Amino acid sequence: MNITVAYALPHEQVLEEMEVPEGTTAEEAIAISHVLEKYPEIDFSVNKVGILGKLATLSSELRDGDRVEIYRPLPKKPRDAHAADDKKARIRARKEQRAGAAGEKS
């Protein structure tokens, strides 16, 4: 059966098309594709796997025409990063305010 293993980086996309036997799992297909050798930074405790755009497990059995996709974690959106920084600044300001108020009472 024909399947594809896909992995995309910001400026590069890898598509490995191959013929595999019936009953091949996503994990076996990834191993056969040698993508892990080319990209040793792939870590399945961080990188999720999907089949045709839907999350799947490494033990998922493939069907003819499937595309196994290795997802990389995406960076935080700028808005989310700013929101986190703003929250830290508010917490720091409250702590300083409380410390200042405690100092005035003594």
C-alpha positions in Angstrom: 0.0 0.0 0.0 1.2 3.6 -0.7 1.6 6.0 2.2 3.3 9.3 2.8 5.3 10.5 5.8 5.2 14.3 6.2 7.2 16.7 8.5 7.3 20.4 8.0 9.7 23.0 9.4 9.3 26.7 9.0 11.3 26.8 5.7 11.3 23.2 4.6 8.8 20.4 4.0 9.6 16.7 3.8 7.3 14.3 2.1 8.5 10.7 1.9 6.2 8.6 -0.3 6.7 4.9 0.0 5.2 1.4 -0.4 4.7 -0.4 2.9 3.1 -3.8 3.7 -0.5 -4.1 5.0 -0.7 -3.7 8.8 2.1 -1.1 9.1 1.7 1.3 12.0 2.5 5.0 12.0 5.6 4.4 14.1 6.9 1.7 11.6 6.2 4.0 8.7 8.2 6.8 10.3 11.1 4.5 11.0 11.1 3.2 7.4 11.0 6.8 6.1 14.3 7.7 7.8 12.9 11.1 8.8 14.1 10.5 12.4 17.7 10.1 11.1 17.5 13.3 9.1 15.8 15.2 12.0 17.0 13.9 15.3 15.3 16.8 17.2 12.0 15.0 16.7 10.9 13.7 20.1 7.5 11.9 20.4 7.0 13.1 24.0 6.8 16.6 22.4 5.9 16.0 18.7 2.4 14.7 18.1 1.5 12.5 15.2 -1.6 12.6 12.9 -3.0 10.8 10.0 -4.6 12.9 7.3 -4.9 15.9 9.6 -6.4 14.1 12.7 -4.4 13.3 15.8 -3.4 9.6 16.0 -1.1 7.3 18.1 2.1 5.8 16.9 0.4 2.4 17.1 -2.3 3.4 14.6 -2.5 1.0 11.7 -2.3 2.7 8.3 -4.5 2.3 5.2 -3.6 2.7 1.6 -3.3 6.4 0.7 -2.7 7.6 4.3 -0.4 10.5 5.1 1.4 10.2 8.5 2.1 13.7 9.7 4.7 14.6 12.4 3.6 17.8 14.1 6.1 20.2 15.7 5.2 22.4 18.6 4.3 25.9 17.4 5.8 29.0 19.1 3.6 31.1 21.2 1.5 33.6 19.4 2.8 37.2 20.0 -0.4 38.1 21.7 -0.2 35.2 24.1 3.5 36.0 24.9 2.6 39.6 25.6 -0.4 38.6 27.8 2.0 36.3 29.8 4.5 39.1 30.2 1.7 41.6 31.3 0.4 39.1 33.9 3.9 38.7 35.4 4.3 42.5 35.5 1.0 42.9 37.3 2.0 40.2 39.9 5.4 41.9 40.4 3.7 45.3 40.9 1.3 43.9 43.5 4.1 42.3 45.4 6.1 45.6 45.4 2.9 47.5 46.5 2.4 45.1 49.4 6.0 45.2 50.4 5.9 49.0 50.3 2.6 49.1 52.4 4.2 46.7 55.0 7.3 48.9 55.2 5.2 52.0 55.9 3.4 50.4 58.9 6.6 49.7 60.7 
